[in-house]
Amino acid sequence: MSGSDLTAEEREQGTVFEPRFDAAGLICAVVQDAATGEIVMVAWMNREALDLTLASGTAHFYSRSRASLWKKGETSGNTLAVCEVRVDCDQDALILLVEPTGPACHTGARSCFYRVLESGALRRVQD
């Protein structure tokens, strides 16, 4: 059965994993630290990135700005070991529960969400 053959009930309640990629061929992946529950980053995956992630157990993503596949930690060494993949009800978003080997953000912050909006301005939060 292909994804287009799934009924809404099968997609939302069934056991068939058929992620729904957007018109650009991408799906949003929220990356969460498996130990702490903290959201450490959000990135995009195409089918190839998802397949590589599932096969290797290490997070791969698709860079929209570079229009290319990338393995998290490829240059920094700060990889994300994927413990679990969760899918939302209509299978158009994912949560990756991971064990990070270092900071998730390219800035060196533990999480990409290191600032809070207060009164129209950004303030850095403590790691």
N, C-alpha and C positions, 0 to 999 in steps of 0.2 A: 504494500500500500504506500503510495507516495504522499507527500505532504498536502498536495492539492486535493487528495481523496479523503482526507480526514474530515469528519464532521466536527462542529464546534465542541460537542460533548467528548469526542475521542481526543481532540487536541487538548482540552482542558482537564479531562478526568482519566484519560487512558495512559498506557505505558509506552507508546511509540514516541521516540525522541525525533521530532521534525522541526528544528529551529526555523523560525521565520526571519529571513534576512530582509533588510529594507531594499528600496529600489536601487541603491548603490551596491548591494550585495553584502551589507554589513549588519552586525548585531551588536548591541551595547553589552559590555561586560563590566559589571561592578566587581571590584576585587576587594575582598574582605579578609583580614587576618583571622585565620582559623582559631588561634589561641585567645585573642582578645576581643574579637568581634568588630574591631575598628575597620572602617572602610579606608583603604589605603590608596586606591586609585580607581579611575574609570577609564576604560579604553574601548576600542572597537576591534571586532574580529570579523574576518571574512571566513569563508568555508575552509580555506587552506590553514589559516591560523587556528581555527577550532579543531580541525583534524590533527594538526601537529601537537596541539596542547593535549588532546585526548590520548594520542599515541605515545607521547614522551613523558607526560606528567609535569612538564615545565610550561609555564604560560608563554604563549606567542600571541602577537596582536598584529593589527594592520594599521599602519600610519597613514592617516588621511592626508597629512601635509606632505609626506614624502612619497605617497602612493606606493608603499612597499610593505612587505611582511617584515616583522622584527621579533626577535626572541628577547624577552625581558631579561636584562642583565648581560646581554651579549658583549657589551664593552665594559660595563661597570663591575660585573660579577655579582650584582645584586639580583639574583634570580628569584622566581616565585614558584615554589613546588606546589602543585595543585593537589589538594586533599579531596576536594569534592566539587562537583559542578551542579548548581541548582538552576532550574529554569522557571520562569514565571508562568502564570496561568495560560496565556495565549502563545507562549514560546517565542516571544520576540525580544526577550532580555534574559541575560544570564547573571548569576552570581558565582564567582570563583572563590572558594574558600582555600586560602593558601598559607604556606609557611614561608615567609620572606627570609632571605639570607642577608638582608641589609635594608637600607632605606628604599622605599618604593618610589619616591619622587626623584626626578633627575636633578633637583636642587640640593639633594642630600637630606631633605626632611624625611622623617619616618613615613609620613603620609603626604599625598599631594594636597590634602585638605588641611593646611597648616595656618590658614588665616580665617578670621571671623569678620563678618560685616557688622559694624556698629556705627550708627548715626551717619550712614552714607560713606564711611571710610573703612579700610581694611586694617585689622590689627592682628599681628602674629600671635598665635596661641603657643603655649609651651608644649614641647615634645615630652 
